[in-house]
Amino acid sequence: MKALLMHREQDFDLDQAVPWNEQALIQDLELNTLLYAMAGDDVFLLDVARKALLSGLSSGIDTILYRQQTLRDCLKNPGIIRELYELTVEASERAKKQWWGISGHYPSSMLYSSIESLQVLLGLLRNLREIGDNVAYRFESEAFTALFAMTAKELGDEYLARIQNHLTDLKFRKGVLLSVELGESNEGIHYALRQPRDGEPNWLKRMLTKGPPAYTFHIADRDETGAQILSEMRNLGISRVATALSQSADHVMSFFNMLRTELAFYVGCLNLHDGLAAKGEPVCFPTPTPAGDRQHCFRGLYDVCLSLHMERRVVGNAVDANGKSLTIVTGANQGGKSSFLRSIGLAQVMMQCGMFVGAETLRAELCTALFTHYKREEDLTMKSGKLDEELGRISEIADHIVPNSMLLFNESFAATNEREGSEIARQIVCALLDKGVKILYVTHLYEFARGLFDRRIEDAIFLRAERSADGTRTFRLLEGEPLETSHGEDLYRQIFDSNGQFGK
């Protein structure tokens, strides 16, 4: 049995590798905020959410749409999904109490522990089937339709009753019937477990029988050696069935573990959805398009992590960047540029793992890989200057980048003077564009931004953080040419009075 809630034909691999730049993505996109909103204090949910988000960058459109359809069902039936998840948690917790004996050295202890574990799991399988029978009509997705159809077909009452009877028989309350052959030196070989006779013969057969039905002998109460030999013979006889039963218990438990893992992703999505819905933030299921077609158009896109930190709703942005490989973002300080860049990265990660995104609408191409190059705060442990450190990071990115990757730059190469920083940025951006990389660049390097704008690059779009006449930031980005000022004086006036003293 397979859960198949995240892939159509395979289980979700919780041990799969994550991108080499995992830590940079987590830091620059503030993914921990998103992850803790999905998982809370649940370590298991946190691990599943992290792996799903980061491994999703390799997902194809079919997988994304498959998960979107499944998540829609979850959003329509959150109580049922949480009930199913709690059932899988119960399976894991209850089975752990019995599991210690299954890996034991003695077939008898292995058999006993396997029976006890399967008794627990059998009841939970019955509960799972009953839930499916009662709620299947509420679900439309391919994943849940297949899951509930499978439980109805494979876990019928007759089948479960037959399993229960086998478990009862394997307790051997009437003893163990074995057959054995004599080998060299009259040593027993080919031990085999046999089906017991159905009851005792009636009185008439006993009267007509000339002798006892079998030769018997009894071990004395204090014959410890004889009892040990008999125990060894019993273990030899039941070893194969003990192994088979242990494997059966492992198989059922692995199904519950996988079901728990895949449901955990959707439970995390429900938790995040609840948090955003409580604030009235919009979410939508994005339309993914093939990598390389340069589709990127959205309305109401906002920084989900910023929203999770704030009490009020955050401002969304609308941009049509279809056909564009380069987006340059300039404008006023603290005008929402970095948050906008982060909203792009978060939406890309969330879309490619099959989640909803923080926007009213979004249509975007897949990226083959996602990279971030953000300016770092001064680090006293650095052995070289900030510019060297930035160049080192971009060199490492260049070693891993492939066509149709997305690269987010935030104030990169501003650690040197305007001319040198602009020239470094220009050469790097042009080289990456030639290799088919999609770039979004937030910068205060006017010479760099203006130089690209004046070249009238067809597949480039220039955005500028909006600023009202009185200096108020609207946190919206509009198409516009780069300006030579970042309006730092606005911030100065907010902090200091006309005499240069701290304002009240």
N, C-alpha and C positions, 0 to 999 in steps of 0.2 A: 504494500500500500504506500502511496505517495501523496503528499499534501498538494503540491503544485499550485501554490497560491501566488508565487512570485515569478515563476517561469512556466511556460506551457508544457515543457517536456523534461524538466530537470529540477532537482531540489536546489534551494538557495545554499550556497557554500559559505558558511560562517568563517571558514578558515582561509578564504581567498585573500590574495595580496591586495593591499591598498596602494594608491599612487605613491611614488617615491617622495613627492612633495606634500605629503599629508599634513605635516606640521605647519608648513607655510599657508596652506589653504585654511586650516583651522584657525590660525592666528589672524590672517588678513581678512577673512570673511566672517570672523567671529562665530565660527560654527559651533563652538561649545554652548553658546546661548541657545541656538536652535536645538542642539542635541538634548540639553537639559529640559527644554520646554517639551520635548517629545518623551523623555524618559523619567524626569524627576529624579528620585533617589534610587531607582531600580537599575542596578548595575547591568543586569541582563538586557533590559530594554535599551540601555545606553550603548552597549556593545553592538547590538543588532542595528540600531539606528546609524551608528558611525559607519559600520561596514556597508550598509545599504546605500547611504548617501555617497560615500567615496567610491565604491565600486560601480555605482550607477553610471559613471562617466564612460564606461565601456558598453552600456546598454544600446541595443538597436531600437528602432521605432516600434517594431512588433512587441517587444518586451515592455516598452513604456506604455503603449496603449493597453496591453493586457493588464498591467498593474493599475492603470487609471480606471479601467472598467471595474476591477476588483475593489478598488478604494471607494468608488461611487457606491457600491453595495454596502461597504462598511459604514459610510456616512449616513446611509438611509437606515441602517440597523445597528447602531453603536452598542445597544444593550446586549444584543445577541453575540456580537463579536467579543465583547468583554467577557461574557459568560463562557464562550468557547475557550478563550485564553485562560481563564481561571481553571477550567477543566484540565487543560494541559499542564498548568502549574501544579495542580493537585496530583496528576499522574506522576510528575517528576519527583515531587516531595514524598509521596507515599511509597513509590518504588524504591527510593534511596534507602528506606528503612529495612528493606528486604534484600537489597542487592549484595550485601557483604558476603553472603553464602554462595552466590552463584559462581563466583570465581574460586571456590574452595577446592581443596585437593581431593576430597572424598566424594564419589558419585552420590552417596546417600544425602550428604548435606547440600550438594548442588541440586539434587532432585527436589528436596524439601523447599529450598529457597525459591527455586523456579516455580514450583506450584503456588507458593504463597504470593509471589510477585504476579503471576498470571491471574490468580484469583482477583487481585486488586485491579489489574488492567482490564480484565474481562468486564467487571462492573462499569469501569469508565468507558469502555468501548460501547457498552449498551447505552450509557448516558449520551454519548456522542451520537449514536444512531437515532436515539429518540429525539434529540434536539433537531437533528437534520430532518427527520420525518415531520416535525411540527412547524418548521420555519422555512423549508426549502422553497415554498411558493413565493416568499418575499424577495428572493434573490434572482438576479438576471445575468450576472457575470458568468463567463465561461468557467472561471476558476471555482466559484462556489457551487455552481450547478453540477460540475463534475465531482466535486468533493462529496456533496450530499447524495448524489446518485451512487457513488462508490460505497458509501457507508450503508445505504439501503440495500444494495445488492450483496455486498460481502459480509454484512453483519446482521443477517436475518435472525429471527428468534430460534429457528430450527438449528442453524449453524452454531449459535452461541450455546444452546442447550447441549449440543453434541460435544462441544469443547468442555463444558462443565462436567459432563459425564466422564470424559477422559481424565480430567483432573482428579475427579473423585476416585476413579479406578486406580490411578497412579499413586494414590496414598497407600495402597496395598494393605488395607485393614485386615484382609483375610490371608495375608502372607504373600510371598513371592514364588511364582512357579517358574522354574528354570529347566532348561535342558543343557546337557554337557556331554562331550565325548571324551574318551580316554586317549591320551596321547602317549608319548614315550615315558617310560617308567611310571605308567598309570597316572600321569599328571593330567588334570582336567584341561581340556581345550575347547574352543568354539562354544563358549557360554552364550546362551540365548534366552531372552525373556519370552515366556509363553503366555497365551491367553488363558486365564483360569476357566475351569469348567463352570457351566451355568447351574449352580446349586448342587445339592447332594442328591444321589439316587433315591427313589422312593423305597418304601419298606419292602415291596414285593421283590424288587431287583436285589435288595440287600439279602433277602431270605434265599433267593435262588443262586446267588453268587457263591461259588465253591470256596473262595478264599478272599483275603483282603485285596482291595483294588490296587494297592501299591505297598512296597516294602517301606517300612518306617523305622526310624530310630530316634531316640530322645537324648538330648545333652543334659547332663546333670547340672543342677543349679549352680554348683561351685566350680564347674569346669570352665575356667577362664580361657584356656587355650582353645578348647573346642568352640566356645562362643566367638573367639576372635577369628578362627578359621571360617566359621559359618558367615560372619560379617564380611570377610574378604570375598567369599563365594557370592554373596548377595551383591556386593559392589561390582564384581566382575559381570554379573548378569544384568545389572541395571545401568551400567556405564553408558551404553549407547543411547538409551532412552533419556538418561539424565542430560547428556550432551545435546540431544535434539531438543529437549524441552528448554534448556538454557538458551539455545539459539533462537527458539521461538519467542522467549521472553525478551531477548535483545532486539528482535525484529519489531515486536509490538512497541517496545519502549522507544526505539529509534523513530518510529512513525510519530509518536506523541512528541518527541523532542523536536522533530522537524516541523510538525504542525505548530508547536509553541514558538519556534524561531520565526516562522513566516507570519504567524498572527501577530507576533511582537512588533514587526514593522508597521502593520496597520493600526495596532493599538497606539503606537507612538504618533502616527499621523492623526489619529482621533484626538489625542491629547493636545497636539499642536493646534488643530482645528478649533478645539474648544477654547483655547487661550486667545486665539485671534478673533473668533466669533464673539467672545465676551466683550471685546473692545469695538466691535462693529467693523473690523477690518475686512475688506473684500478678499476672496480667494477665487481662483479659477483653475480649470484644467487646461494647460497650454496645448497648443497644436505643434508637435515636433515635425520638422522637415529634415530631409537628408543633409548630411554635412556637405558643405561646399556650395549650397545654393544661395547663401547670403540672405536668408530671411531673418529679419529681426524687427518686429513691430509690436508695440505694446501700448496699453492705456492703463493708467492708475498703478503702475509698478512702484512698489515701495520696499524699503529696507525692513524685512521681517524682524531681524534681530534688534534693530533700533526700536521698532514698535513694541517688542516684548519688554524693553527696558523702560518704556514711557507709559504714563497713565493715559495720555490722550492719543488719538490717532495721528499718524504721520502723513506727510504730504506725498502723494504719488506723482509720477511723471508719465507723460505720453510722448513717444518718439516713434517715428517711422524711419528706420535705418535699413530698409530692404535694399539689397544690392550694394551695401557698403561693407568694406573690409576694414576701414579705419574710422574710429570715432575719437575726436579730440574734444576734451571738456575743459573749458577755462571759465574765468569769472571771479566774482567777489569771494573773498575769504569767508569761511563759515557759511557758504551759500548752499550747502547740500551736495557738493560734488563728490566727496568721498562716500557719502551714504548712497548716492546714485550708483557709483561704481560697485559698491558692495551689493546693492540690490540686483544688479546684473549678474554678478557671480553667484549669489544665492539662488536666483531664479534658474540659472543654468544647472546647478547641482540638483536642485529639487525636481526640475523637469526631467532630467535624465535618469533619475532613480524612480520615476513613476508617480511622484507626488503632485499635489496641487501647488500653485505658486502664489505669492503675495501680489496680486494684480487683478484688475478687472478683466483684461484680455491679454493674451500673449501668444505670439506665433514666432517661433525661433528655430533656426537650424541646430542640429546636434554639433557638438565639437568633439573631436577625437581625443582631446586632452585639455585640461584647464590649468593655467599657470597664473601666478600673481607675483608682481614685483613692486612691493611697497617700500617707501622709505622707512628706515628703522631709526629708533631713538639712539642717541649716543650710547655706546657700550664701552665702559672703561676697560673691559677685558680684551677688546679688539687689539690685534697686533699690527693692524694697518689702518689707514684713514677710511672715512666713510665712503669716499668715492671708490677706493679699491675694493671695499666690501660689496658695494653695489655692482661693480663690474664683475666681481667673482660670482655673484648670484646669477647675473644674466648669462654668464658663460656656462654655468651649470644648467640653466634652463635651455640654452642653445644645444647642449648635449642630448637633451631628451625631447625637444620639441619636434613635432611632425606636422605636415600640411593639415590645414583645417583645425588646428588647435586654436584656443582662445587665450589671449594673454592680456591681463589687466595690469596697467602701470598706474601707480599712484604717487605723484610727485617724485618720480625717479630722476636721478642724476642732477638734483638741485644742490648737491653738496659742494659743487664747485661754482665758478663764476658763470654768468649768463651765457656768454659766448661759447665757452667750452662745453657746458652742460647741454646747450642747444645742439651743438654739432654732434656730440655723442648720441643724443637722443635721435636726431635725424638719421644718422647712419644706421643705427640699430633698427629703427622702425622701417626704413626703406628696405633693408636686407630681409627683415621678417615678412614684409608684404610680398616681396618677390618669391618667397617660399610658400605663399598661400596661407599665412597665419592671419587670423582675425585679431585686431588690436583695439582696445579701448584705453585711452590715455588721459588721465587727469594731470594737468600741469599748470605751473605759474611761469614757465619759461616762454616769455612772449616771443622772443626771436625764433624759437623752435616752432611754436604754433602758427605765428604769422607767416613764416617761410613756407610751411605746408599749405596754408590757406591761399597764399598768393599763387601757388602752382596750379590751383583749380583742379585738384585731383578728383576724377569723376567718382571713384568709389570711396570717397571720404565725406564725413559729415562733421560739422563743427557745432558744438553746443556750448551755451554760456549760462552760468548761474544767474538767475534773474535778480535784479536789485531795483527797488523802488526809488523814486526821486529823493525821498527823505533818508535813504540808506537802509531801509527795512529789507530783510532777506525774505523772499517768498518760498525758498527751498524748491523752486521749480527750475527746470532747465529748458531753455528754448534755443532754437537754431539761431546762431549769430556768430559774426566774425570775432576773433580774439581782440581784446582790448589791452592797452599797454599798462593799465593799472588793475590791481586786485582790490582796490578800495580799502586798504588797511586803515585809512584814517577814520573810517566808520567805527571800527573796533576801538580805536584810540579814544574817540569821543564817548563810547559806551563805558569805558573804564576810567578815564580821567576827566576832570572838569577843565574849564577854560584856562586855569592857572597852572595846569599840569599836575594837579594834585588828584589823589584817588577820589573818585566820585562817591556819593553816598549810596 
